[in-house]
Amino acid sequence: MKKKTMKNAALLIAPVMGLLFWGLAFGKPGHVGKQEGFYASSRQKDGSRSYVRLYQAGTAITVTSTGNPKQVAKWFNKSHPFVSKGRYYVEGQAIQFSASSTDGTIDYKGTISNEHLRLNICSHINKHKDFQEYTLVPK
């Protein structure tokens, strides 16, 4: 009986320790200096663009829209009901975050430098994987 209890305790503790280790190893929610801001991808075949906004406090939001950057900038914020939200982590030039909405979660992992985000994307919604380059939208 003691072995089973220890095994159950290990199964409960392992995920928590894994998350703790990941957070300590990768970094804390970060301030990304002048790169903080509103980023847009190039236009896709269907006419849409993907957008990412990074906030100084470590929040990332994402959305896909057919609107141009000037149009999207007017409503793209943390309080909008249709944006995906998450926390970003920066270590050097590496950036990583997961953004969730009512539809599910998408993981983003890549680099941040100068005025660009280069991100590998993995959707847990439809299992789609992609690479996107985003450019900082001037204010």
C-alpha positions in Angstrom: 0.0 0.0 0.0 2.9 2.4 0.8 4.4 2.0 -2.7 1.1 2.9 -4.4 0.7 6.0 -2.2 4.3 7.1 -3.1 3.6 6.5 -6.8 0.4 8.6 -6.6 2.2 11.4 -4.8 5.0 11.3 -7.5 2.4 11.5 -10.2 0.9 14.6 -8.6 4.2 16.4 -7.8 6.0 15.7 -11.1 3.9 18.1 -13.3 4.2 20.9 -10.7 7.9 20.5 -10.4 8.2 20.4 -14.2 6.4 23.7 -14.5 8.5 25.2 -11.7 11.7 24.1 -13.4 10.6 25.3 -16.8 9.8 28.8 -15.3 13.1 29.0 -13.5 15.2 27.7 -16.5 13.6 29.8 -19.2 13.1 33.1 -17.3 10.4 35.2 -15.8 7.8 37.3 -17.6 9.9 39.9 -19.1 10.2 43.5 -20.2 11.4 43.5 -23.8 12.5 47.1 -23.9 11.9 48.9 -27.2 10.5 45.8 -28.9 7.5 46.0 -26.7 4.5 46.9 -28.8 2.2 45.9 -31.7 3.5 43.5 -34.4 1.9 42.5 -37.7 2.7 39.6 -40.0 2.6 40.0 -43.8 -0.7 39.5 -45.5 -1.7 35.8 -46.0 -3.2 34.2 -49.2 -6.7 34.6 -47.7 -6.1 38.4 -47.1 -5.7 38.1 -43.3 -2.8 39.1 -41.1 -1.7 37.8 -37.7 -1.1 40.3 -34.9 0.8 40.2 -31.6 0.9 42.8 -28.9 3.4 42.6 -26.1 2.8 44.5 -22.9 5.6 45.5 -20.4 4.0 43.6 -17.6 4.5 40.3 -19.5 1.1 39.8 -21.2 0.9 38.8 -24.8 -2.3 39.0 -26.9 -2.8 37.7 -30.5 -5.5 37.8 -33.1 -5.9 37.2 -36.9 -7.9 39.8 -38.9 -8.4 41.0 -42.4 -8.1 44.5 -41.1 -4.9 46.5 -41.8 -2.7 47.4 -38.9 -4.1 50.9 -38.5 -7.7 49.5 -38.3 -6.7 46.7 -35.9 -4.7 48.9 -33.6 -7.9 50.8 -32.7 -9.5 47.8 -31.0 -6.7 45.3 -30.4 -6.2 45.3 -26.6 -6.5 43.0 -23.5 -10.1 43.8 -22.9 -11.3 42.8 -26.4 -13.4 39.5 -26.1 -12.0 37.8 -29.2 -8.2 38.1 -28.6 -6.1 35.2 -27.3 -4.1 36.0 -24.2 -1.1 34.6 -22.4 2.2 35.5 -20.6 5.4 35.9 -22.5 8.9 34.9 -21.3 12.1 36.3 -22.7 15.7 35.0 -22.2 18.2 37.0 -24.3 16.7 37.0 -27.8 14.5 34.0 -27.2 10.8 34.6 -26.6 8.0 32.1 -25.8 4.4 32.3 -24.9 1.1 30.4 -25.2 -2.0 32.4 -26.1 -5.5 31.0 -25.2 -9.0 31.8 -26.1 -12.3 30.0 -25.9 -11.3 28.1 -29.0 -8.1 26.7 -27.4 -4.4 27.4 -27.1 -1.6 28.2 -29.6 2.1 28.1 -28.6 4.6 30.6 -30.0 8.4 30.1 -29.7 11.1 32.0 -31.4 13.2 35.2 -31.3 12.7 38.9 -30.8 15.3 41.3 -32.2 15.2 44.9 -33.2 11.8 45.4 -34.7 11.0 41.7 -35.5 9.4 38.6 -34.0 10.3 35.3 -35.7 8.0 32.7 -34.3 7.3 29.0 -34.7 3.6 28.4 -34.1 1.9 25.2 -32.9 -1.9 25.2 -32.6 -3.5 22.9 -30.1 -6.8 23.7 -31.8 -6.2 22.1 -35.2 -2.6 20.8 -34.8 -1.4 23.2 -37.5 2.3 24.2 -37.4 3.7 27.3 -39.1 6.4 29.9 -39.0 5.6 33.7 -39.0 7.7 36.8 -39.1 6.1 39.9 -37.5 7.3 43.4 -37.9 6.8 46.2 -35.3 4.0 48.6 -36.4 5.1 52.2 -35.9 3.0 54.3 -33.6 
